[in-house]
Amino acid sequence: MATPPPQVELTSEQLKKWEQTRVALLWHCPAFAHVFITMMDNAKSKHIAYFTRGVPIAATDGSNLLLNPDTFFNYDLSERIFICVHEIMHNIWNHMGQMHYWNKRGKVSYPDGSELPYDHKTMNIAQDLVINDLLIESKTGKFNTAWMHDPQLGDRNSQVLDVYKKVYNDPNGGPAGVGFDEHLAPGTSTGQEPTQASQGRNEIEWQQAVAAGINAAKVQGKLPAGLERLLGEVVDPKVDWKEQIQALVARKVGSGAYSWQRPDRRLIVRDCYAPGPTGFGAGTVVVGIDTSGSIGDTELNMFMAEMAGILSDVKPERLVIMWCDAALNRVDEAEEPEDLIEIRAKGAPGGGGTSFVPVFDEIYNSGLRPDALVYLTDGYGSFPEQAPPYSVIWGSIGLDKSGYPFGDVVMIPKSS
């Protein structure tokens, strides 16, 4: 667990400039001011922002806005507004959590199956290019011409991963200009372990805060159309279902499993010891597949591909696949992504009615204690009367979210 950078006291002149900054942020950017006040970890600083000489100018770890008073206050008021809103946007879009995830994987994956090695500096640049262009277009604060801005590499309408690829492959070495902020691991300002801090983020609360900020800005007539559209996507995200499944599984199962059968030798003191890491990213993940007549080969092939991603990214100790229509028809296990090819070649047993109960019964009767159950279905069937003591993620082709009595629901379009 890292020690948070030490905070520093502000001089009377710096206090005056910070008060001016906060008033200007509230007056000119009410949507961001609301998010800043309600969602940042304000308890860690009496000034709301976290002032420290531990960063060159500005930074965020997903919880706090960290500012170096010796350099931040050298910028004029409008530039300070730009810097603050820039950091708030990183938090709204959960950029620090995403960077932590990609850093752990060591790679960035694309829908076409291609991959690039993960480079923190390159991702930092990609995220900054998108946010800077958005704030310039919406006339939020004042952009300093020494900072980075290159719409050819990345603009406000770009996806960060697409910009990352452009910057990574740019023969000129990326955009001109300098960055003014650092992207820190989640939990840096609070002393938390990064994965724990990342998993502690409550997306629903963030969406509610953004929605309230949007309403406040609309009432005052201070929400540019471009910002309204992009912030609206936070409230009503249009995320690829594969990314939703991936993010949910990663959040539910955590980043590492531990076992009392393999104690951590570094922590053995006399007869006291702690469990050691197993080498797996999770314990057991169960995948239930609805093989009733309403699930076709296209949907099954899509989901088998997603299971390969679960094996590769989450690295469960066991991946158990249960094929079920009205009854449990077959149980398979996969250790490597290549195993799924052989399993899929066996065909999908079933084709009758639909009940989800046999999968939950099999998990209980066989003594499995899964970290998560991921179930592909159209949702039209019989559910258990009670939610199980483990996470359930429904990959739904058909029934909307309101039709599921428990668990997280990811809507999968038929045309995928």
C-alpha positions in Angstrom: 0.0 0.0 0.0 1.6 3.3 -1.1 1.9 6.3 1.2 -0.2 9.3 -0.1 1.9 12.3 -1.2 2.1 14.9 1.7 -0.3 17.7 1.5 0.9 21.3 1.9 -0.7 24.5 3.4 -1.6 27.3 1.1 -0.3 30.8 1.5 -2.9 33.7 1.9 -2.3 34.6 -1.8 -2.9 31.0 -2.9 -6.0 30.7 -0.8 -7.4 33.8 -2.5 -6.6 32.5 -6.0 -8.2 29.1 -5.1 -11.4 30.8 -3.9 -11.5 32.7 -7.1 -11.0 29.4 -9.0 -13.8 27.6 -7.2 -16.2 30.6 -7.7 -15.4 30.7 -11.4 -15.8 27.0 -11.7 -19.3 27.2 -10.0 -20.3 30.1 -12.1 -19.1 29.1 -15.6 -19.1 25.3 -15.3 -21.9 24.3 -12.9 -22.1 20.8 -14.3 -18.5 20.1 -13.4 -18.6 22.0 -10.2 -21.4 19.8 -9.0 -19.5 16.6 -9.8 -16.3 18.0 -8.2 -18.1 18.9 -5.0 -20.2 15.7 -4.6 -18.0 12.9 -6.1 -14.4 13.8 -5.3 -12.9 12.5 -2.1 -13.3 15.8 -0.4 -12.8 14.5 3.1 -9.1 14.1 2.4 -8.6 17.9 2.1 -10.2 20.9 3.7 -9.8 22.7 0.4 -11.7 20.0 -1.6 -8.7 19.8 -4.0 -5.6 17.9 -2.7 -2.7 20.3 -2.7 0.7 18.7 -2.7 4.2 19.2 -4.2 4.1 15.5 -5.1 2.9 16.3 -8.7 4.4 18.8 -11.2 1.2 20.7 -11.9 -2.0 18.7 -11.7 -3.0 15.0 -11.4 -5.9 12.7 -10.6 -6.2 9.2 -9.2 -9.9 8.9 -9.9 -10.8 10.1 -6.4 -9.0 13.4 -5.9 -7.9 16.4 -7.9 -4.2 16.9 -6.9 -2.7 20.3 -7.5 0.8 21.7 -6.9 0.2 25.2 -5.6 3.7 26.4 -6.6 2.9 25.8 -10.3 -0.9 25.6 -10.6 -1.4 29.2 -9.5 1.1 30.5 -12.0 -1.7 30.1 -14.6 -4.4 32.7 -15.1 -7.9 32.1 -13.8 -9.3 30.8 -17.1 -6.4 28.4 -17.6 -6.9 27.1 -14.0 -10.6 26.4 -14.9 -9.5 24.4 -17.9 -7.1 22.3 -15.8 -9.7 21.6 -13.2 -12.4 20.6 -15.6 -9.9 18.5 -17.6 -9.2 16.4 -14.4 -12.9 16.2 -13.5 -13.5 14.7 -17.0 -10.9 12.1 -16.4 -12.9 11.1 -13.3 -16.2 11.2 -15.0 -15.0 8.8 -17.7 -13.1 6.6 -15.1 -9.9 6.9 -17.1 -7.7 6.0 -14.1 -9.6 2.8 -13.5 -9.4 1.9 -17.2 -5.7 2.6 -17.2 -5.2 0.4 -14.2 -7.0 -2.5 -15.9 -5.0 -2.2 -19.1 -1.8 -1.9 -17.2 -2.5 -5.2 -15.4 -3.3 -6.9 -18.7 -0.2 -5.4 -20.3 -2.1 -4.9 -23.6 -4.9 -3.1 -25.2 -7.4 -5.2 -27.3 -9.6 -4.1 -30.2 -12.9 -5.5 -31.6 -11.1 -6.8 -34.7 -8.9 -9.1 -32.5 -5.8 -7.0 -32.8 -3.8 -6.0 -29.8 -1.1 -3.4 -28.8 1.2 -3.4 -25.8 0.1 -1.1 -23.1 2.2 2.1 -22.6 1.1 4.4 -19.8 2.5 7.6 -21.4 0.8 6.9 -24.7 -2.5 6.3 -23.0 -2.1 9.4 -21.0 -1.6 11.4 -24.3 -4.6 9.7 -26.0 -7.0 10.6 -23.1 -5.7 14.1 -22.9 -6.1 14.8 -26.6 -9.8 13.8 -26.5 -10.6 15.9 -23.4 -8.6 18.9 -24.5 -10.4 19.1 -27.9 -13.8 18.7 -26.1 -13.1 21.6 -23.8 -11.7 23.8 -26.5 -14.8 23.2 -28.7 -17.1 23.9 -25.8 -15.1 27.0 -24.8 -14.6 25.7 -21.2 -11.9 27.8 -19.6 -8.9 28.8 -21.7 -6.5 26.4 -23.5 -2.8 27.3 -23.2 -1.2 26.9 -26.6 1.8 25.2 -25.1 -0.4 22.2 -24.2 -1.2 19.3 -26.4 -3.9 19.5 -29.1 -3.9 17.6 -32.4 -7.4 16.9 -33.8 -5.7 14.7 -36.5 -4.7 12.3 -33.9 -7.7 12.7 -31.6 -10.7 14.9 -31.2 -13.8 15.2 -29.0 -15.6 12.6 -31.0 -12.8 10.0 -31.0 -12.7 6.8 -28.9 -9.7 6.8 -26.6 -8.5 3.4 -27.8 -8.6 4.5 -31.4 -6.5 7.6 -30.5 -4.1 5.3 -28.6 -3.5 3.3 -31.7 -2.8 6.5 -33.8 -0.4 7.9 -31.2 1.3 4.6 -30.7 1.9 4.2 -34.4 2.6 7.9 -35.2 5.9 8.1 -37.0 6.4 11.7 -35.6 6.3 10.4 -32.0 2.9 11.8 -31.1 1.5 15.3 -30.8 3.4 18.5 -30.2 2.9 20.4 -27.0 3.2 19.3 -23.4 0.8 17.7 -20.9 0.0 19.5 -17.7 -1.2 16.5 -15.7 -0.3 13.1 -14.4 -2.6 10.1 -14.4 -2.0 8.3 -11.1 -3.0 4.8 -10.1 -6.4 4.6 -8.3 -6.0 5.0 -4.5 -2.7 7.1 -4.7 -4.2 9.9 -2.7 -6.0 7.7 -0.2 -3.3 5.0 0.4 -5.5 2.3 -1.0 -4.3 -0.6 -3.1 -5.1 0.3 -6.8 -7.4 -2.6 -7.5 -9.4 -2.1 -4.3 -9.8 1.6 -5.1 -10.8 0.9 -8.6 -13.4 -1.7 -7.6 -14.8 0.7 -5.0 -16.1 3.1 -7.6 -19.9 3.2 -7.8 -20.9 3.8 -11.4 -24.5 4.4 -10.4 -23.5 7.2 -8.0 -21.3 8.8 -10.7 -24.1 8.7 -13.3 -26.5 10.3 -10.8 -24.0 13.1 -10.0 -23.5 13.7 -13.7 -27.2 13.8 -14.3 -27.7 16.3 -11.5 -24.8 18.4 -12.9 -26.4 18.4 -16.3 -29.7 19.6 -14.9 -28.1 22.3 -12.9 -26.2 23.6 -15.9 -29.3 23.5 -18.1 -31.3 25.6 -15.6 -28.6 28.2 -15.8 -28.2 27.9 -19.6 -24.6 27.0 -19.3 -24.3 23.6 -21.0 -22.9 23.6 -24.5 -24.4 21.1 -26.9 -21.2 19.1 -27.3 -20.8 18.7 -23.6 -24.5 17.8 -23.1 -24.2 15.0 -25.7 -21.0 13.6 -24.2 -22.1 13.9 -20.6 -25.4 12.4 -21.6 -23.5 9.3 -22.8 -22.2 8.9 -19.2 -25.7 8.9 -17.9 -27.0 6.6 -20.6 -23.8 4.9 -21.9 -23.7 3.2 -25.3 -21.1 0.7 -24.5 -20.3 -2.4 -26.5 -21.8 -5.5 -24.7 -18.5 -7.3 -24.8 -16.8 -4.4 -22.9 -19.7 -4.4 -20.4 -19.3 -8.2 -19.8 -15.6 -7.8 -19.5 -15.8 -4.9 -17.0 -18.5 -6.6 -14.9 -16.6 -9.9 -14.6 -13.4 -8.1 -13.7 -15.1 -6.0 -11.1 -17.0 -9.0 -9.6 -14.2 -11.5 -9.3 -11.4 -9.1 -8.4 -7.8 -9.3 -9.5 -6.4 -12.3 -7.6 -7.4 -15.4 -5.7 -5.7 -16.6 -2.5 -5.6 -20.0 -0.9 -5.0 -21.2 2.7 -3.5 -24.3 1.1 -0.6 -22.2 -0.1 0.4 -19.8 2.7 2.4 -16.7 1.9 5.8 -17.6 3.4 6.8 -14.0 3.8 3.9 -13.6 6.3 4.5 -16.7 8.5 5.3 -15.8 12.1 5.5 -18.8 14.4 2.1 -20.5 14.0 0.4 -17.5 12.3 0.3 -17.2 8.6 -1.8 -15.7 5.8 -3.1 -17.2 2.5 -0.9 -16.9 -0.5 -1.7 -16.1 -4.1 -2.7 -18.9 -6.3 -1.5 -17.5 -9.6 -5.0 -17.2 -10.9 -7.0 -14.0 -11.4 -10.1 -15.6 -9.9 -11.3 -18.9 -8.4 -14.3 -20.4 -10.2 -16.3 -18.7 -12.9 -19.4 -20.6 -14.2 -20.9 -19.9 -17.6 -24.5 -20.9 -18.1 -25.7 -21.2 -21.7 -29.4 -21.2 -22.6 -29.7 -23.9 -25.3 -33.5 -23.6 -25.8 -34.8 -23.1 -29.3 -34.6 -19.3 -29.1 -30.8 -19.1 -29.0 -29.2 -19.6 -32.4 -25.7 -20.4 -33.6 -24.8 -16.8 -34.2 -25.4 -15.9 -30.5 -23.6 -19.1 -29.3 -20.6 -18.3 -31.4 -20.5 -14.7 -30.1 -20.6 -15.9 -26.5 -18.0 -18.6 -27.0 -15.7 -15.9 -28.2 -16.5 -13.9 -25.1 -15.7 -16.9 -22.9 -12.2 -17.0 -24.5 -11.8 -13.4 -23.4 -12.8 -14.3 -19.8 -10.2 -17.1 -19.8 -7.5 -14.8 -21.2 -8.3 -11.7 -19.1 -9.7 -12.9 -15.8 -7.6 -16.1 -15.7 -10.0 -18.1 -13.5 -8.7 -21.3 -11.8 -11.8 -23.1 -13.2 -14.1 -22.1 -16.0 -17.2 -24.4 -15.8 -19.7 -24.3 -18.7 -23.2 -25.5 -18.2 -25.5 -26.1 -21.2 -29.2 -25.9 -20.2 -32.7 -25.6 -21.7 -35.4 -26.9 -19.4 -32.9 -29.3 -17.9 -29.1 -29.4 -17.5 -27.8 -31.2 -20.6 -24.0 -31.1 -20.3 -21.2 -29.7 -18.2 -17.7 -28.8 -19.7 -14.6 -27.3 -18.3 -12.0 -25.1 -20.1 -8.5 -24.3 -19.0 -7.2 -22.6 -22.1 -9.0 -20.5 -24.8 -8.2 -23.3 -27.3 -10.3 -25.7 -25.3 -13.4 -23.8 -26.3 -13.0 -24.8 -29.9 -13.3 -28.5 -29.0 -16.2 -27.8 -26.7 -18.1 -25.8 -29.3 -17.5 -28.6 -31.8 -19.5 -30.9 -29.6 -22.6 -28.9 -30.5 -25.2 -27.3 -28.2 -27.3 -29.9 -26.5 -31.0 -29.0 -26.0 -33.5 -27.1 -28.0 -36.5 -27.4 -25.7 -38.1 -25.1 -23.1 -36.2 -22.8 -20.8 -35.5 -23.0 -17.1 -32.5 -21.4 -15.3 -33.1 -23.3 -12.1 -31.1 -26.4 -13.1 -27.9 -24.4 -13.4 -28.3 -22.8 -10.0 -29.2 -26.3 -8.5 -26.1 -27.9 -10.1 -23.8 -25.2 -8.7 -25.3 -25.8 -5.2 -25.4 -29.6 -5.4 -21.8 -30.0 -6.7 -20.4 -27.7 -4.0 -19.2 -25.1 -6.4 -18.5 -21.7 -4.9 -18.1 -19.5 -8.0 -16.9 -15.9 -7.9 -19.5 -15.2 -10.6 -22.0 -16.9 -12.9 -22.3 -15.5 -16.4 -25.6 -16.6 -18.1 -26.4 -16.2 -21.8 -30.1 -16.3 -22.4 -33.1 -14.5 -24.0 -34.5 -14.2 -20.4 -37.7 -16.0 -21.1 -37.7 -18.9 -18.6 -38.1 -19.9 -14.9 -35.9 -18.1 -12.4 -34.8 -19.3 -8.9 -37.0 -17.9 -6.1 -34.0 -16.4 -4.4 -30.7 -14.8 -5.5 -27.7 -16.9 -4.8 -24.7 -15.9 -2.6 -22.5 -15.1 -5.6 -22.5 -12.6 -8.4 -24.8 -13.2 -11.4 -24.3 -11.5 -14.8 -27.0 -12.0 -17.4 -26.1 -11.6 -21.0 -29.6 -10.9 -22.3 -30.7 -11.4 -25.9 -34.3 -10.3 -25.7 -35.8 -9.6 -22.3 -35.0 -6.1 -21.0 -33.3 -5.5 -17.7 -36.5 -5.0 -15.7 -37.4 -8.7 -16.4 -34.6 -10.1 -14.3 -35.2 -10.5 -10.6 -31.6 -10.2 -9.5 -28.1 -9.8 -10.8 -26.4 -7.5 -13.3 -27.9 -7.4 -16.8 -26.0 -6.7 -20.1 -28.1 -6.3 -23.1 -26.7 -8.2 -26.2 -28.1 -7.1 -29.5 -29.2 -9.9 -31.8 -27.3 -8.3 -34.7 -23.9 -8.6 -32.8 
